[in-house]
Amino acid sequence: MTHVTADHRTKPRVEAVVRALAADDDGPVCAYVYDLGGLRAHVRHVMATLPPGCRLYYAVKANPDHRLLQALAPIVDGFEVASVGEAARVRAVDRAAPVVFGGPGKTDDELAGALDRDVELIHVESAHELRRLERVAADAGEVAPVLLRVNLAGPLPAATLAMAGRPTPFGIDEHQVEAVAAHAEASPHLRLDGFHFHSVSNHLDASAHARLVGHYLERATDWAAAVGAQLRVVNAGGGIGVNYADPAEGFDWDRFTSELATTLAALAPPGCTLAFEPGRYLVAAHGSYATEVLDVKTTHGETFAVIRGGTHHFRLPASWQHSHPFTVLPVDTWSGPRPRPEATATPVTVVGQLCSPKDVLARAVPVERIRAGDVVLFHQAGAYGWSISHHDFLSHPYPRCLYVQ
């Protein structure tokens, strides 16, 4: 049975908060609403169903909101960060939380900062980065714990984004891994703990993902044996997806963990930990973006709802070029001039306040009715929303952040 990422109480809880905001707020509604209770329940289920021998780190890049990190810290095994800035956000919440450090393009200062913050592991992206880390560790008189990030040759399962299996800037080409691993294993200032894989993003096929993890284990075992290293960690990265169009048909977590247990029994070397770094799958369903309709108008046969906000608040739809799912919350109170702008029984394109035709959050979506003064509530907006947006373009006010316990 599919474990749906949002429990059945999330939507009414969030809608109640938004309706209260619309009733009480003098200005146009514009807010992110996070359901912390639903988030905790979801992540506890994820943690409880992971097979033994697994660890789960929350990928902070998905949403670094302070309150979300606070909610997750007692539940997850640790955090995955991609910058010293993200590491600082984690340390502001929990000074002792396990942290693993990844991401392409690390500077020497970031590598030194990772060592200063006692990270568990550093995911190394290239032979040159490994040599720089070796020098930084030698200068500090330390031994740096390392996973080599691998860019597999493929073929890989289909997903929204491919991070490997084709020319990308991520990781070490599979054909170079053994030589780089041999260098790491021989260095007195590096400790090669294993290998890191993050090959796909927003993958929805649970069985295929379990098989992919099995492939990771096989390849990592071969490389460790080739250089005489002890394989302590295989990090399968993130990539577990969210079905924005139909959450009920999303990633089947329970099937994945069931099949993963069989995979581990067959392929995991003794003493090897299997790590995961999900972000989107943990938080997406527990954040919503609520924004008031400022105008409804038709130009050249297309109807537009102009909202108080846009891609400078919520860039994900434009980034992924999809129509993000939303609900229209009717607000019957209207103090503006008559007639009140509205559209009924027609496709509507939802756009923001920016001076750009690309400021589109949903295109030609059929709605029963939408009026100026109603609130558009975008669902599954908890990941890659506010934090990836170009906040200061046109210098509009920021949205509020509200939290449902």
Rosetta blueprint (number, residue, H / E / L):
1 M L
2 T L
3 H L
4 V L
5 T L
6 A L
7 D L
8 H L
9 R L
10 T H
11 K H
12 P H
13 R H
14 V H
15 E H
16 A H
17 V H
18 V H
19 R H
20 A H
21 L H
22 A H
23 A H
24 D H
25 D L
26 D L
27 G L
28 P L
29 V L
30 C E
31 A E
32 Y E
33 V E
34 Y E
35 D E
36 L H
37 G H
38 G H
39 L H
40 R H
41 A H
42 H H
43 V H
44 R H
45 H H
46 V H
47 M H
48 A H
49 T H
50 L L
51 P L
52 P L
53 G L
54 C E
55 R E
56 L E
57 Y E
58 Y E
59 A E
60 V H
61 K H
62 A H
63 N L
64 P L
65 D L
66 H H
67 R H
68 L H
69 L H
70 Q H
71 A H
72 L H
73 A L
74 P L
75 I L
76 V L
77 D L
78 G E
79 F E
80 E E
81 V E
82 A L
83 S L
84 V H
85 G H
86 E H
87 A H
88 A H
89 R H
90 V H
91 R H
92 A H
93 V H
94 D L
95 R L
96 A L
97 A L
98 P L
99 V E
100 V E
101 F E
102 G L
103 G L
104 P L
105 G L
106 K L
107 T L
108 D H
109 D H
110 E H
111 L H
112 A H
113 G H
114 A H
115 L H
116 D H
117 R L
118 D L
119 V L
120 E L
121 L E
122 I E
123 H E
124 V E
125 E L
126 S L
127 A H
128 H H
129 E H
130 L H
131 R H
132 R H
133 L H
134 E H
135 R H
136 V H
137 A H
138 A H
139 D H
140 A H
141 G L
142 E L
143 V L
144 A E
145 P E
146 V E
147 L E
148 L E
149 R E
150 V E
151 N E
152 L L
153 A L
154 G L
155 P L
156 L L
157 P L
158 A L
159 A L
160 T L
161 L E
162 A E
163 M L
164 A L
165 G L
166 R L
167 P L
168 T L
169 P L
170 F L
171 G L
172 I E
173 D E
174 E H
175 H H
176 Q H
177 V H
178 E H
179 A H
180 V H
181 A H
182 A H
183 H H
184 A H
185 E H
186 A H
187 S L
188 P L
189 H L
190 L E
191 R E
192 L E
193 D E
194 G E
195 F E
196 H E
197 F L
198 H L
199 S L
200 V E
201 S E
202 N L
203 H E
204 L L
205 D L
206 A H
207 S H
208 A H
209 H H
210 A H
211 R H
212 L H
213 V H
214 G H
215 H H
216 Y H
217 L H
218 E H
219 R H
220 A H
221 T H
222 D H
223 W H
224 A H
225 A H
226 A H
227 V H
228 G L
229 A L
230 Q L
231 L L
232 R L
233 V E
234 V E
235 N E
236 A L
237 G L
238 G L
239 G L
240 I E
241 G L
242 V L
243 N L
244 Y L
245 A L
246 D L
247 P H
248 A H
249 E H
250 G L
251 F L
252 D L
253 W H
254 D H
255 R H
256 F H
257 T H
258 S H
259 E H
260 L H
261 A H
262 T H
263 T H
264 L H
265 A H
266 A H
267 L H
268 A L
269 P L
270 P L
271 G L
272 C L
273 T E
274 L E
275 A E
276 F E
277 E L
278 P L
279 G L
280 R H
281 Y H
282 L H
283 V H
284 A H
285 A H
286 H H
287 G E
288 S E
289 Y E
290 A E
291 T E
292 E E
293 V E
294 L E
295 D E
296 V E
297 K E
298 T E
299 T E
300 H L
301 G L
302 E E
303 T E
304 F E
305 A E
306 V E
307 I E
308 R L
309 G L
310 G L
311 T L
312 H L
313 H L
314 F L
315 R L
316 L H
317 P H
318 A H
319 S H
320 W H
321 Q L
322 H L
323 S L
324 H L
325 P L
326 F E
327 T E
328 V E
329 L E
330 P L
331 V L
332 D L
333 T L
334 W L
335 S L
336 G L
337 P L
338 R L
339 P L
340 R L
341 P L
342 E E
343 A E
344 T E
345 A E
346 T E
347 P E
348 V E
349 T E
350 V E
351 V E
352 G L
353 Q L
354 L L
355 C L
356 S L
357 P L
358 K L
359 D L
360 V E
361 L E
362 A E
363 R E
364 A E
365 V E
366 P E
367 V E
368 E E
369 R E
370 I E
371 R E
372 A L
373 G L
374 D L
375 V E
376 V E
377 L E
378 F E
379 H L
380 Q L
381 A L
382 G L
383 A L
384 Y L
385 G L
386 W H
387 S H
388 I H
389 S L
390 H L
391 H L
392 D L
393 F H
394 L H
395 S H
396 H L
397 P L
398 Y L
399 P L
400 R E
401 C E
402 L E
403 Y E
404 V E
405 Q L
